[in-house]
């Protein structure tokens, strides 16, 4: 998730705005909303580039073994807009290029991997905590080089989730945490999912923010035909440097640590956050 620039959690007064990086590096986990919605008529724009790699082991080609791996470079744009003091609209688009390498054989694919729109309403707002409900609709594509079929989709995905965040300290070193839990309905052959995203943040100084996040996706096992059915857990540490109240740079990495029916990998990413 992302903490909104110029609006880090405050302690002893109501937070103005907070958005914490959730990516996933699963397509749908790349950027997620915060329990604190954007203030009215404010925009948050996040531009991010990710490089992902998964080693697929040895590939047997007629008795000859070759090392194989999958790589992907994504460029994603994420936006939030405060429609009112309690309602936020947003969306994202991800475009990428992937490579599947098996020895000297290289297969490539390029295109939009996901387009999403969402709405979010603030249902709880106190001095040190906030909660909100979120509904999203997305269209993942079959964009892949065939190495990660679990990420492919033949339908529309609908997400419903609840988000809760809390400030943990009131000293010079600020701490906060947030949790998002939700259900994803997949209208194609893929299995429905239970999804969770937890974030712990530390602000050791005014211009610096350290984030440690975890993401989990659990399949309900109700897929049809050859639809996707996988579980995945990943962790994502990152650091943010705020150049100004409206501009910040983020550098981080994502490691997929547990998976079922999917080849695990790792990614590195760079993001630019702008608030206006």
PEHU-V828570 format. One record per helix or strand of 3 or more residues. SS is the DSSP state (alpha for helix, beta for strand). FROM is the first residue (numbers start at 1). LEN is the number of residues. Records with the same first field share a line. If there is no record, write none. Layout:
BEGIN
SS->FROM-LEN, FROM-LEN
END
This chain:
BEGIN
alpha->27-3, 149-3
beta->43-19, 64-19, 87-16, 105-21, 129-12, 157-11, 174-13, 193-13, 208-12, 231-14, 247-14, 266-10
END
